[in-house]
Amino acid sequence: MSSIKVKPIKDLWAEFEVPGDKSISHRAAILAGLSNGPCQIDNYLPSEDCICTLNAMSNLGVDYEVLEAMEGFGPTSLIIRGKKMDLSKPEEEVDCGNSGTGMRLLAGLLAAQPFESVLTGDASLCSRPMGRIMKPLAEMGASIEALGEKPGCAPLRITGGKLKEMTYEMPVASAQVKSAILLAGLFTEGKTTVVQPSETRDHTERMLAYFQVRSVRDGNHISVYGGQMPESRDFRIPGDISSAAFWIVAAACLPGAHLLIKNVGLNPTRTALLDVLIRMGAQIKDVVLSEEYGEPYGNIEITGKSLHGTEIKPEEVPNLIDEVPILAVAGALAQGKMSIRNAKELRVKESDRISTVADNLRAMGAEVEEYEDGMEISGGKPLHGQVLDSFGDHRIAMAFAIAGLHAKGETEITNTDCINTSYPGFSKHLEAIKAGKSPK
């Protein structure tokens, strides 16, 4: 079992790029695999989660060729040869590893296929509820049976077939559920509409448009027309702002620090983290350089200073759910109180992130009150290094590695292999920051 040891840093001056966006990499593998020809995908995230989705598409008959790879991990540039919407029955169970995004998006895809398949994953993924996708996909005509030890959990046996279009009102805002339904809708004969209660990540809509699939948005109603095939096109994935978030907070909380994150995704449905930090007093500039591939990307410049607490607004939570652990660390380092509510979804992530964040912050000396749907952090008390468990959760591991950079003494994070599910190379970047250098 691997671990990371961290001691406090006195300054942080760096500029670098983070790996490709995880959410976009999943979708690129799927849409390129459905397209009508070869697509070159650059800056693909070679994390365990995204490799599982790539391998899943391979199990469904999609061929790909690796052009470049990150040593020890997987492809960063590849050519995916689209199957023209005609996928093959997998010869074995489709393994999604630890990826909830991969499983939910693939469920939408497999619901429309004329064969039976089984989606499975590791123990953590098979303990996470999948009822939110099972219900709408069943209403469209698929048969989905949850075979897990817990009700509504994977493995999922999917008997696909001819689906009917539908309008579905999501009870809870979820980009993954929305995307699963829209992917299934591609295989219907009519218009499939998802009504979201609040705005969620719009990567699927943007990528459908980039691959020349017609979709329509009217407020929170998003529709796709069936019978369309994605057009094969080359695509470059921007850096992942959810990965950049760890370094952004590390710099923002350290007076005098200066950080430049280059070529990172600046999709407006993903930048709520920056809004929260700016309300806390952070000095942040973000500049969009291009939208060439349908996704805005550019540079983020951070100058460190003392921060104060804030309330994370309930409507902000769906678009920064992955950043709550590192924002909680920022709250502990700031003066005053940070309130996080409407975040019950955190309890069914790779770990119960409300409890794991609260427990680890308390262990470091912070004052935290835990609620069913969030927490309140009374910031300003010095953090002290401790031996902390990641609970097998990549975002907990990385968030508390950053906390260790601001704590007295040494912090050790145990069980850190999980980081590779989303940020291969994090440890290497961390070592460079600790050494006062820019990561490469």
C-alpha positions in Angstrom: 0.0 0.0 0.0 1.5 3.3 -1.1 1.6 6.5 1.0 2.5 10.2 0.5 4.4 12.2 3.1 4.2 16.0 3.1 5.8 18.8 5.1 4.8 22.5 5.1 6.1 24.7 2.3 7.0 28.4 2.7 6.4 29.5 -0.9 4.9 28.2 -4.2 6.0 29.7 -7.5 5.2 27.5 -10.5 3.6 27.2 -13.9 2.6 23.9 -15.5 -0.3 21.9 -17.1 -2.4 19.3 -15.5 -3.5 16.1 -17.3 -6.5 15.9 -19.6 -10.1 16.4 -18.3 -11.5 13.2 -16.9 -15.2 13.9 -17.7 -14.3 14.9 -21.3 -12.0 11.9 -21.8 -14.8 9.4 -21.0 -17.1 11.1 -23.5 -14.5 11.4 -26.2 -13.8 7.6 -26.0 -17.6 6.9 -26.4 -18.5 9.4 -29.1 -15.4 8.7 -31.2 -16.2 5.0 -30.9 -19.8 5.7 -32.2 -18.6 7.9 -35.0 -18.4 7.1 -38.8 -14.6 6.9 -39.0 -11.2 7.5 -37.4 -10.8 10.3 -34.8 -7.5 11.4 -33.3 -7.9 12.2 -29.6 -5.1 14.2 -28.0 -4.4 14.8 -24.3 -6.5 11.9 -23.3 -6.4 11.3 -19.6 -4.5 8.0 -19.0 -6.1 7.4 -15.6 -7.4 4.1 -14.5 -11.0 5.3 -14.8 -10.6 6.6 -18.4 -8.6 3.5 -19.5 -11.5 1.4 -18.2 -13.9 3.3 -20.5 -11.5 3.0 -23.4 -11.2 -0.8 -22.8 -15.0 -1.0 -22.5 -15.4 0.5 -26.0 -12.8 -2.0 -27.2 -14.8 -4.8 -25.7 -17.7 -3.5 -27.8 -15.7 -3.8 -31.0 -14.1 -0.4 -31.2 -10.5 -0.4 -32.4 -7.9 2.1 -31.3 -4.2 2.8 -32.0 -2.0 4.4 -29.4 0.2 7.3 -30.7 1.7 8.5 -27.4 1.5 7.3 -23.8 2.4 8.4 -20.3 5.0 6.0 -19.0 3.6 3.6 -16.5 0.0 4.6 -17.1 -1.6 4.7 -20.6 -2.4 6.5 -23.8 -2.4 10.3 -24.0 -2.8 10.5 -27.8 -4.6 7.8 -29.9 -6.7 7.2 -33.0 -10.1 5.7 -32.3 -11.8 4.1 -35.3 -15.6 4.6 -35.0 -18.0 1.7 -35.5 -20.8 3.7 -37.1 -23.1 3.2 -34.2 -22.9 -0.6 -34.7 -21.4 -2.1 -31.6 -20.6 -5.8 -30.9 -21.7 -8.0 -28.1 -18.9 -8.1 -25.5 -17.4 -11.5 -24.9 -17.1 -10.9 -21.1 -18.4 -8.5 -18.4 -17.5 -4.9 -19.1 -15.3 -3.7 -16.2 -15.7 0.0 -15.3 -13.1 -0.2 -12.5 -13.9 2.6 -10.0 -15.6 4.9 -12.5 -19.2 5.9 -11.8 -19.1 8.2 -14.8 -18.0 5.3 -17.1 -20.7 2.9 -15.7 -23.5 5.4 -16.0 -22.6 6.6 -19.5 -22.0 3.1 -20.8 -25.4 2.0 -19.3 -27.1 4.5 -21.5 -25.2 3.2 -24.5 -25.8 -0.5 -23.8 -29.5 0.1 -23.1 -29.9 0.6 -26.8 -27.9 -2.4 -28.1 -29.6 -5.6 -29.4 -27.8 -7.9 -27.0 -27.3 -8.6 -23.3 -24.3 -7.3 -21.4 -23.1 -6.9 -17.8 -21.5 -3.8 -16.4 -19.3 -4.4 -13.3 -16.6 -2.6 -11.4 -14.5 -2.8 -8.2 -16.0 -3.2 -4.7 -16.3 0.6 -4.3 -18.2 1.1 -7.5 -20.4 -1.9 -6.8 -21.5 -0.3 -3.6 -22.7 2.9 -5.2 -26.4 3.3 -6.2 -27.3 3.1 -9.9 -31.1 3.5 -9.5 -31.0 7.0 -11.0 -30.1 5.6 -14.4 -32.0 2.4 -14.2 -35.3 4.1 -13.9 -35.3 6.3 -17.0 -33.5 3.7 -19.1 -36.2 1.1 -18.1 -38.9 3.7 -19.1 -37.3 3.9 -22.5 -37.6 0.2 -22.9 -34.4 -1.4 -21.7 -34.3 -4.2 -19.1 -31.8 -3.5 -16.4 -31.2 -5.8 -13.4 -29.0 -4.8 -10.4 -27.1 -7.9 -9.3 -25.1 -6.3 -6.5 -25.2 -7.2 -2.8 -26.9 -3.9 -2.1 -30.2 -3.0 -3.7 -29.8 -1.0 -6.9 -26.1 -1.6 -7.1 -23.8 -3.1 -9.8 -23.1 -5.5 -11.4 -25.9 -4.4 -13.9 -27.3 -6.9 -16.3 -28.6 -4.9 -19.3 -30.8 -6.4 -22.0 -31.0 -3.7 -24.6 -33.1 -3.3 -27.7 -35.3 -0.9 -29.5 -35.8 2.2 -27.3 -38.6 4.8 -27.4 -38.0 8.5 -27.1 -39.1 10.1 -23.9 -39.1 13.3 -21.8 -37.6 12.7 -18.4 -37.6 15.1 -15.5 -34.6 14.4 -13.3 -35.4 14.5 -9.6 -31.8 15.4 -8.8 -29.4 17.3 -10.9 -26.8 14.9 -12.4 -24.7 15.3 -15.5 -24.1 11.6 -15.6 -27.8 10.7 -15.6 -28.5 13.4 -18.2 -25.7 12.0 -20.4 -26.8 8.4 -20.1 -30.3 9.3 -21.3 -29.0 11.5 -24.2 -26.7 8.7 -25.4 -29.6 6.3 -25.3 -31.7 8.8 -27.1 -29.3 8.7 -30.1 -30.6 5.2 -30.9 -34.3 6.2 -30.8 -36.4 7.4 -33.7 -37.7 10.6 -32.2 -36.7 13.4 -29.8 -35.5 12.5 -26.3 -35.6 15.3 -23.7 -34.0 15.6 -20.3 -35.3 18.3 -17.9 -32.7 19.1 -15.2 -33.8 20.9 -12.0 -30.6 23.0 -12.1 -27.7 23.5 -14.5 -25.2 20.6 -14.6 -22.0 20.0 -16.6 -22.7 20.4 -20.3 -19.8 18.4 -21.7 -22.1 15.9 -23.4 -24.1 18.6 -25.2 -20.9 20.5 -26.3 -19.3 17.3 -27.6 -22.4 16.2 -29.4 -22.4 19.5 -31.2 -18.7 19.2 -32.0 -19.3 15.8 -33.5 -22.1 17.3 -35.5 -25.0 15.7 -33.7 -28.0 18.0 -33.5 -29.3 18.7 -30.0 -31.4 21.6 -28.6 -31.3 23.4 -25.3 -34.3 25.5 -24.1 -33.5 26.6 -20.6 -33.1 23.4 -18.6 -34.6 21.2 -21.3 -32.0 19.4 -23.3 -33.1 17.4 -26.3 -31.3 15.1 -28.8 -32.8 13.7 -32.0 -32.4 10.0 -32.7 -31.1 8.5 -35.9 -28.0 10.6 -36.0 -24.4 9.4 -36.2 -21.4 11.3 -34.8 -19.1 12.7 -37.5 -15.5 11.5 -37.1 -13.4 14.5 -36.1 -10.1 15.0 -34.3 -10.4 16.3 -30.8 -8.1 17.8 -28.2 -9.0 17.5 -24.5 -8.2 20.5 -22.2 -6.6 20.1 -18.8 -8.9 19.0 -16.0 -9.9 21.9 -13.7 -10.9 19.4 -11.0 -7.3 18.3 -10.9 -6.0 21.9 -11.1 -8.3 22.7 -8.1 -5.8 21.1 -5.7 -3.0 23.4 -6.8 -5.2 26.4 -7.1 -6.2 26.0 -3.5 -2.6 25.3 -2.4 -1.5 28.6 -4.0 -4.6 30.7 -3.1 -4.2 29.9 0.6 -0.5 30.7 0.8 0.2 34.5 0.9 2.8 35.5 -1.6 2.4 32.4 -3.8 2.2 32.6 -7.5 0.8 29.9 -9.8 0.0 29.7 -13.5 -2.1 26.7 -14.7 -1.9 26.5 -18.5 -4.3 25.1 -21.1 -7.0 24.1 -18.5 -10.7 23.7 -19.3 -12.7 26.8 -18.5 -16.2 25.5 -19.2 -18.6 27.8 -17.3 -20.3 24.7 -15.7 -17.0 23.7 -14.2 -15.6 26.9 -12.8 -17.8 27.4 -9.7 -14.6 26.6 -7.7 -13.1 29.8 -8.9 -16.2 31.8 -8.0 -16.2 30.4 -4.4 -12.5 31.1 -3.9 -12.9 34.7 -5.3 -15.7 35.2 -2.7 -13.2 34.1 -0.1 -10.8 36.8 -1.2 -8.6 34.9 -3.5 -6.8 36.8 -6.3 -7.5 34.7 -9.4 -7.5 35.6 -13.1 -8.7 33.3 -15.8 -8.3 33.9 -19.5 -10.1 31.9 -22.2 -7.6 31.3 -25.1 -9.7 29.1 -27.5 -12.9 27.2 -28.0 -11.6 25.4 -31.1 -12.9 22.0 -30.0 -16.1 23.2 -28.5 -14.8 23.4 -25.0 -13.3 26.7 -23.7 -9.8 26.4 -22.3 -7.1 28.8 -21.2 -4.9 29.9 -18.3 -5.6 30.5 -14.6 -3.3 32.7 -12.6 -3.4 32.7 -8.8 -1.7 35.0 -6.3 -1.8 33.8 -2.8 -3.2 35.8 0.1 -5.2 35.4 3.3 -8.7 34.1 2.8 -12.0 34.3 4.7 -14.8 31.8 4.9 -18.0 31.8 2.8 -21.2 29.9 2.3 -21.2 27.6 -0.7 -24.6 28.3 -2.3 -26.9 25.2 -2.7 -27.2 25.9 -6.4 -23.4 25.8 -6.8 -23.0 22.4 -5.4 -23.9 20.3 -8.5 -21.1 22.0 -10.5 -18.4 21.7 -7.8 -19.3 18.4 -6.2 -15.8 17.0 -7.0 -14.1 20.1 -5.5 -15.9 20.1 -2.1 -13.1 18.1 -0.4 -10.4 20.6 -1.4 -12.7 23.6 -0.8 -13.3 22.3 2.7 -9.5 22.3 3.2 -9.5 26.0 2.0 -12.2 26.7 4.6 -10.1 25.2 7.4 -7.2 27.4 6.3 -9.3 30.6 6.0 -10.6 32.9 8.7 -14.2 32.6 9.7 -16.8 30.0 8.8 -17.4 28.0 5.7 -20.8 26.4 5.2 -21.5 23.6 2.8 -25.0 22.2 2.5 -27.2 20.5 -0.2 -24.3 18.1 -0.8 -25.8 14.8 0.3 -24.6 13.3 -2.9 -21.1 13.3 -1.4 -22.1 10.4 0.9 -22.3 8.0 -2.1 -19.1 8.8 -3.8 -15.9 6.7 -3.7 -16.1 7.3 0.1 -18.7 9.1 2.2 -16.9 12.4 1.5 -18.8 14.3 4.2 -17.6 12.0 6.9 -14.1 11.4 5.6 -13.4 15.1 5.1 -14.8 16.0 8.5 -12.9 13.2 10.3 -9.6 14.1 8.6 -9.9 17.8 9.2 -10.8 17.2 12.9 -7.7 14.9 13.2 -5.6 17.8 11.9 -7.1 20.2 14.5 -9.9 21.9 12.6 -13.3 22.5 14.1 -16.0 20.9 11.9 -19.7 20.3 12.5 -21.1 17.6 10.3 -24.6 17.6 8.9 -26.5 14.9 6.8 -26.1 17.1 3.7 -22.8 18.9 4.4 -20.7 20.5 7.1 -19.7 23.8 8.7 -16.0 24.5 9.2 -14.7 27.1 11.7 -11.5 28.1 10.0 -8.4 29.8 11.3 -7.1 27.2 13.7 -3.6 25.9 12.8 -3.6 22.5 11.2 -1.2 19.8 12.5 0.3 17.0 10.5 -1.2 13.6 11.1 -1.3 10.1 9.6 -4.5 10.1 7.6 -6.3 7.5 5.6 -7.5 8.3 2.1 -10.3 5.7 2.5 -9.5 4.6 -1.0 -10.8 7.9 -2.4 -8.6 9.8 -4.8 -10.0 13.2 -4.1 -9.6 12.7 -0.3 -6.0 11.6 -0.8 -5.1 14.7 -2.9 -7.1 17.2 -0.8 -5.2 16.2 2.4 -1.9 16.1 0.7 -2.5 19.8 0.0 -3.6 20.3 3.6 -0.3 18.8 4.6 1.5 21.6 2.7 -0.1 24.1 5.1 0.1 22.1 8.3 2.7 22.1 11.1 4.9 19.0 11.1 4.6 16.0 8.8 1.4 14.7 7.2 1.2 11.2 5.8 -1.6 10.1 3.6 -2.0 6.3 3.4 -3.6 4.1 0.8 -2.8 6.6 -2.1 -2.8 4.2 -5.1 -6.4 5.4 -5.6 -5.0 8.7 -7.0 -4.3 7.0 -10.3 -8.0 6.8 -11.0 -8.1 10.5 -11.9 -4.7 12.1 -11.7 -1.7 10.0 -12.9 1.4 11.9 -12.1 0.0 13.7 -9.1 2.8 12.5 -6.9 5.5 13.6 -9.3 3.9 17.1 -9.5 3.7 17.2 -5.7 7.3 16.4 -5.4 8.2 19.2 -7.7 6.1 21.7 -5.7 7.7 20.5 -2.5 11.1 21.1 -4.0 10.1 24.6 -5.1 10.1 23.7 -8.8 7.6 23.8 -11.7 6.2 20.3 -12.5 6.9 19.0 -15.9 
